[in-house]
Amino acid sequence: MYEVRVGRMFEVDNIVATICGEISRGQPFEPSSINLTDYFISSTKGDTEETFLVNVDQKEGMTKTQAIVPKYPIDRQVIAIDSTSITLGQIPDGLVGAIRASIITKPAGRTEHSLEKYGPYLIPVTNQNKEQLYQETFKAVYGIETHAHAPDCSKTLDRIRNFLERYLQLRVTGSCIDSLILMDGSLIGGTVADPKSIMKNIVSNSNSRKNSLVAVSKSTGLTLRESQKNILSLLDDKQAPCYIGDIRDRITQQKERYLGSIYVARLAPLGEPFRIDIPPKTPTSHSEIFNEVAGLAEEDGYPEELRLAHMTCVHSSIEIIELQSAAITLHGLTLKEELRRRIFPL
Amino acid sequence: MYLLTKEADELAIVYSPEENLRIGDTVRIDGIVAQVVDIQFADLPGVLEHILRKSLVAKTETREHIQPQVRSVIDSLTDQRLAIAKIRGRITEVIDEQGNRKKIFKTGLSEFNISRAKAEIKVMSQNDLFEALGLNFPISSDFGKTLSTEPRNLEVLADRLGINLITGMKGSGKSYSAKRLLLKLIEKGVLTLVFDLNAEYLNLWKSNETTPNKYANLIKVFTPRLHRAQANEQPLLIPLNEVTYDDFATFVNVQSGSPTYQHLLQFWRDRGGNEFDLNDLETFSDSAQNDAVKMALQGRVAAAQALGLFGPSNLTTTITELHKTGGAIIFNLAQIGQWERSIIVEFVLRKLAQLGQSKAIRAVSLFLEEAQLYVEPQNMVNILTRMRHVGIFPTFITNDPRTLPDEVFTLLDNLIAFMFRNEDELRQLAKSGLIDQKSIYALKHLESRQCIAVGNITSNYPVFLEVNPQAEVVMGGETRKLVG
């Protein structure tokens, strides 16, 4: 069962205190252009995965697909985690951004959902504070020091978002029992932002508590060596729910960074194919996990709980304008009109 | 607050929830005066999507950890308000006869020179508004208080009453307010006659079930068919010569054209305009030659005597006496039939007209609750057009304004309107021309005892107000519950 935490959320005050720093007041602020009629304000998430080649001969027997029989996991707790970041505007030496994370829970025996939202948190990232911000947040989340340097301000904001998401994943996998835990992304460790030891912790925590951890990617850098096509193309001619893999052993470079078995799966008839990472040696068979995840999928094949986690953490255009206003007030910023608008008023 | 649009005489003002604004408030935009008649959410693009996204998971199942410094800003844009305000006119400065500068209110707007970006929008204080309207309420005013960000007590000024209408749906507080107005008029030394259809005004002279209040000596109740006077209540008697032979025949159930009817006609004609009573009719009956007619007449006279409606009346004396001090005469019409009501009302109106014409009285106020139930249309027009010339000022009180003739709305001097939900009734009120339809629609949102007053009593400026409670008076009028 999910840890009983009625009325109590995960403790994040320490992280919030670390990331929501102050900057010198009176700086000019150029808000990002927001159109209220835009329903989805796009924000880039995560570092782009490098392109690695995969040796899969489509004529080989291993490319045979396994059928999925969707089964709604009514008796199992389902938890989905996602996070988002947005740049609210530019300041002379950086930016002010906001991040938010969501945890969606479907309790065992029920179909309704509950939601925990962490954020929005206003984060000023400048060339002057980004190193300290990055390293202190890394330590606050993972409990270890890093000597890595912060990337540019925009990427640093996304890394901070990633740290918050990983923190929540660590807490969820470390407190839940016998749950289906859905994450957005993949199970890659050993990157600058995601130390291998931490990712291993997430995986081992999960397995020891009989959880089924599933990472779902809408896109991937893994590419078939012969055809130079993305691995998602492996299911191009398959329309019924099915999966293919594990293909991790066929990855030609740095495969030790991949901590899970790697599959390509179509979870709903005519739905989109996704890359799905599942840790090896799970208490429940991978085939059974696929059946349960497919049971949660809507027509487009994406699991409902992950969709809810995403939709509840993204910032609406209304919220972005509110947050821009909050940033101006909180940091004593002065509004600066966008140069293009000033030059081309109509 | 920012001015968003102007369409005809309507302004749309955007403001944040922290800026207090409520229906009834008057705002001043540079020189322009506008009154808030409706409040909505500002319909921003993207709000629907924002709300829909929030509603994906039930509010009860959602927990949030928000950065404390950001919390107050979140949802502030979603909660932006839009006030719809009607342009009422403008404030201009004039120099009075003493050479003092004075601000006065003028209706109409021939020019519109305000900036949407720079115009300063301020809620006008009720004191400033009333001063500009030339409304000088005494400090002791307590009839009601304005519905505005800063409420102010006000009074219904008796010298501004003319033809008045108090209306509102059942339970909206119209009768309560009519009674408050009645008591105020007594305090001003005005005599009011009330046709009380539901016996609601009978106990206004009591502070509780057993104790008289300060109005006790000034309130008299006349009840038909009452056999002897008790406390402030006395029998309402109509002298027989005040009704026609036809009315009497109807009352005692004599068929028109029958020999008995012919005898009644002869009795009335013989006496011309002289006074007579049931004793005279009894004597006349006894002298009838035809035995059948004699018996029929004697039986009818006995029945009329038993009912106790006809007899010598002291109404004239009561009216002239109370006219000197101010007071109220309540005609209890609750437990009698339609015919008797009409007879009584006609008698009272005739008496009032006579007293007015002879200048025995200068002016009186007349309260008519649901007048359509006992005043003939012709008499209604008479009340509206002629009686005010002899000093009779009617106040109609009804829960359905559609039952009143159009003349009421054409000639109306003052309207006090309480809550209505029915749009037909709201449209009917707009016929008065005292207030526009959009403003009158604000009545839909009012609570019990809240109303719009407009007309001479408010210098024709619609004032939203809440009628104050009355202490030390049994106000009555509560609807009984089926259970408990």
Boltz contact constraints between the chains, C-beta under 6 A:
constraints:
  - contact:
      token1: [A, 9]
      token2: [B, 63]
      max_distance: 6.0
  - contact:
      token1: [A, 9]
      token2: [B, 65]
      max_distance: 6.0
  - contact:
      token1: [A, 20]
      token2: [B, 67]
      max_distance: 6.0
  - contact:
      token1: [A, 36]
      token2: [B, 45]
      max_distance: 6.0
  - contact:
      token1: [A, 36]
      token2: [B, 46]
      max_distance: 6.0
  - contact:
      token1: [A, 37]
      token2: [B, 45]
      max_distance: 6.0
  - contact:
      token1: [A, 39]
      token2: [B, 49]
      max_distance: 6.0
  - contact:
      token1: [A, 113]
      token2: [B, 57]
      max_distance: 6.0
  - contact:
      token1: [A, 114]
      token2: [B, 61]
      max_distance: 6.0
  - contact:
      token1: [A, 115]
      token2: [B, 57]
      max_distance: 6.0
  - contact:
      token1: [A, 115]
      token2: [B, 62]
      max_distance: 6.0
  - contact:
      token1: [A, 116]
      token2: [B, 63]
      max_distance: 6.0
  - contact:
      token1: [A, 117]
      token2: [B, 64]
      max_distance: 6.0
  - contact:
      token1: [A, 118]
      token2: [B, 65]
      max_distance: 6.0
  - contact:
      token1: [A, 121]
      token2: [B, 67]
      max_distance: 6.0
  - contact:
      token1: [A, 122]
      token2: [B, 70]
      max_distance: 6.0
  - contact:
      token1: [A, 308]
      token2: [B, 56]
      max_distance: 6.0
  - contact:
      token1: [A, 311]
      token2: [B, 53]
      max_distance: 6.0
  - contact:
      token1: [A, 316]
      token2: [B, 50]
      max_distance: 6.0
  - contact:
      token1: [A, 317]
      token2: [B, 46]
      max_distance: 6.0
  - contact:
      token1: [A, 318]
      token2: [B, 46]
      max_distance: 6.0
  - contact:
      token1: [A, 318]
      token2: [B, 50]
      max_distance: 6.0
  - contact:
      token1: [A, 318]
      token2: [B, 77]
      max_distance: 6.0
  - contact:
      token1: [A, 318]
      token2: [B, 78]
      max_distance: 6.0
  - contact:
      token1: [A, 321]
      token2: [B, 77]
      max_distance: 6.0
  - contact:
      token1: [A, 322]
      token2: [B, 73]
      max_distance: 6.0
  - contact:
      token1: [A, 322]
      token2: [B, 74]
      max_distance: 6.0
  - contact:
      token1: [A, 322]
      token2: [B, 76]
      max_distance: 6.0
  - contact:
      token1: [A, 322]
      token2: [B, 77]
      max_distance: 6.0
  - contact:
      token1: [A, 325]
      token2: [B, 73]
      max_distance: 6.0
  - contact:
      token1: [A, 326]
      token2: [B, 70]
      max_distance: 6.0
  - contact:
      token1: [A, 326]
      token2: [B, 73]
      max_distance: 6.0
  - contact:
      token1: [A, 330]
      token2: [B, 69]
      max_distance: 6.0
